Amino acid sequence: MGPVEELEFEPLGEAVLAHLKGEVDLANARSVRDRLLEAVPNTATGLVLDLTATHHLDSSGVRVLFELAERLENRRQKLEIVIPDEAPVKRVLLLTEIDRVVPLFGSVDALPHS
């Protein structure tokens, strides 16, 4: 059996765009967080995390998002999340009120710097 998640990275202006496909749960949350942080050099303005193809996010996955936001803020960088209305994990994000800490956008094109 392969990994339950796939991460792909690409530059987006001065930020890093990460596409997260699959699921994030207790088994892989720490690994996902570490890989995301490692992909953002100190010279980047931040991380744009595309959750369009993320189909499961448990409490460990949500905690990863809050930790990413805090760690990036400590490095004077930003976390932004791309999550379309029809995405499976959109409801989870709204219930946890992550949008109070991290801006949510419906698409990569909706980002202010795209």
C-alpha positions as CSV (number, residue, x, y, z in Angstrom):
1,M,0.0,0.0,0.0
2,G,1.3,3.4,-0.9
3,P,1.2,6.6,1.1
4,V,-2.2,8.0,2.1
5,E,-1.2,11.4,0.9
6,E,0.8,13.0,-1.9
7,L,2.5,16.3,-1.8
8,E,3.5,18.3,-4.8
9,F,5.3,21.6,-4.7
10,E,5.7,24.4,-7.2
11,P,6.7,28.1,-6.9
12,L,4.0,30.7,-6.8
13,G,5.6,34.1,-7.1
14,E,7.7,34.5,-4.0
15,A,5.7,31.8,-2.1
16,V,5.6,28.0,-2.3
17,L,2.4,26.3,-3.5
18,A,1.8,22.8,-2.1
19,H,-0.9,20.5,-3.4
20,L,-2.0,18.0,-0.8
21,K,-3.9,15.0,-2.2
22,G,-5.4,12.2,0.0
23,E,-5.8,12.3,3.7
24,V,-4.0,13.6,6.8
25,D,-4.6,11.8,10.1
26,L,-2.7,10.7,13.2
27,A,-0.6,8.3,11.2
28,N,1.0,10.9,8.9
29,A,0.3,14.3,10.3
30,R,3.8,14.9,11.7
31,S,5.4,13.8,8.5
32,V,3.1,16.0,6.4
33,R,3.8,19.0,8.7
34,D,7.6,18.5,8.5
35,R,7.6,18.1,4.7
36,L,5.6,21.3,4.3
37,L,7.9,23.3,6.5
38,E,11.0,21.9,4.8
39,A,9.6,23.0,1.4
40,V,9.4,26.7,2.4
41,P,12.8,28.4,2.4
42,N,13.4,31.4,4.6
43,T,13.4,33.6,1.5
44,A,9.8,32.7,0.6
45,T,6.9,34.9,1.6
46,G,5.0,31.9,2.8
47,L,3.1,28.7,1.9
48,V,-0.1,28.4,-0.1
49,L,-1.6,25.0,0.8
50,D,-4.1,23.7,-1.8
51,L,-6.5,21.3,-0.1
52,T,-8.7,20.9,-3.2
53,A,-7.9,17.1,-3.5
54,T,-7.6,16.4,0.3
55,H,-10.5,14.1,1.1
56,H,-9.9,13.5,4.8
57,L,-8.6,15.7,7.6
58,D,-8.9,14.4,11.2
59,S,-8.1,16.4,14.3
60,S,-4.4,15.7,13.9
61,G,-4.6,17.2,10.4
62,V,-6.4,20.3,11.6
63,R,-3.7,20.7,14.4
64,V,-1.1,20.6,11.6
65,L,-2.7,23.5,9.9
66,F,-2.7,25.6,13.1
67,E,0.9,24.6,13.9
68,L,2.0,25.5,10.3
69,A,0.3,28.9,10.7
70,E,2.1,29.6,14.0
71,R,5.5,28.4,12.8
72,L,5.4,30.3,9.6
73,E,4.3,33.4,11.4
74,N,7.3,33.0,13.8
75,R,9.4,33.0,10.6
76,R,7.6,36.2,9.3
77,Q,5.9,34.1,6.6
78,K,2.2,33.5,5.9
79,L,0.0,30.4,5.4
80,E,-2.9,30.7,3.0
81,I,-5.2,27.8,2.2
82,V,-7.0,27.1,-1.0
83,I,-10.2,25.2,-0.4
84,P,-13.1,25.3,-2.9
85,D,-16.7,25.2,-1.5
86,E,-17.2,21.7,-2.9
87,A,-14.0,20.3,-1.3
88,P,-14.6,17.4,1.1
89,V,-12.7,19.0,4.0
90,K,-14.2,22.5,3.7
91,R,-16.8,21.8,6.4
92,V,-14.1,20.6,8.8
93,L,-12.1,23.8,8.3
94,L,-15.2,26.0,8.9
95,L,-16.2,24.1,12.1
96,T,-12.7,24.6,13.5
97,E,-12.7,28.3,12.6
98,I,-9.3,28.1,11.0
99,D,-10.3,31.0,8.9
100,R,-9.8,33.2,12.0
101,V,-6.1,32.4,11.8
102,V,-5.5,31.6,8.1
103,P,-7.1,33.2,5.1
104,L,-9.1,30.8,2.9
105,F,-9.5,31.1,-0.9
106,G,-11.7,29.3,-3.3
107,S,-9.0,28.8,-5.9
108,V,-5.4,29.6,-6.6
109,D,-6.6,32.3,-9.0
110,A,-8.4,34.0,-6.2
111,L,-5.2,34.6,-4.2
112,P,-4.2,38.3,-4.1
113,H,-0.7,37.6,-5.4
114,S,-1.5,35.0,-8.1
